[in-house]
Amino acid sequence: MHHIKPQVTKKGGNTRNGKGFSPEELKKAGLNRAEAKRLKIPIDKRRKTTHEQNIKTIKAYAKKEKTKTKPKPKQKPQPKAKKKAKK
């Protein structure tokens, strides 16, 4: 579903994959919610913690996604010129 997952540190010092990045991590990485949704970065609004590793992950992913080439829009078909009828 999502391309990236945040690392969350538990009480014992163990890490696990989180459900989404905290809003503060997005802010420190220089993204807002709309940009994160456009880049398909998962957001967990309940999380309050910030981890430097997650901020670096967001920055690297956003930079990679923004540099991808966008597909060119298809050209609209031009209306054909009407031929004059001979009399």
N, C-alpha and C positions, 0 to 999 in steps of 0.2 A: 504494500500500500504506500508507505512513505519510504523515501530513500535514505533518510538519516534518522537515528535515534539518539537521544541524549543519554549520558551516563549520570546516574544518581548514586550518591554515596549514602550507605545505610549507617546505622549507629556503630556497628562493629568495625567499620572501615572498609567493608566490602562494597563493591559497586554492582549495579544492575542496570539494565536498560529501562529508561523511563518512558512514560506515555507521550510526553511532549516537552518542549523547552519552556522555561518560565518567561513571563513577560519582561522581567528585568534583564534576562540574558539576551533577549531580542533587542531591547533598548541599548544595551552596552555594545552589541554587535552592529548597531546602526540601522536596524530595520524596525518598521512598525508592523502592526498586525496585518494590514492589507498587503504589504509586500511579502510577508511571511506566507500568507495564504496563497498568493499568486505563485510563489516559488514552491508551494506544497511542503512547507516546513510545519511539522506538528507543533501545536501550542497547548500547554497545560496551564490554564489560568489559575489553578489551585496551588501550584508550586510557588514557593517564596524564595527558595535558595538560588544562588548563582554559583556556577563552577567555571573556572577559566577554560578548562578543556572544552566545555560546551560552547563557550563564546568563540573560541578558535574554530571549532567545527562549523558553527553557523557562518562565520566569515568566509571560510574556505569554500563551503557549499554554495553560498550566495554568489561569490566571485565566479565560480565555475558555471553556475546556471545563467548568470547575466551575460557571460561571454559567448554562450551558444548562439549560433546564428538563427535568426527568426526566419520562418518560411515566408517567401514573398507572396503577397496576395495575388490571387488569380485576376487576370484582366477581364473586364466585362466585355462581352461580345459587342462589337460595333454594329449598329443597324445597317442593313444593306441598302445601297442606293437604289431608288426606284427607276426602272427603265421607262422611257417614254414610249407610248404606243404609237405605231405608225398608222397613218390614215390613208 
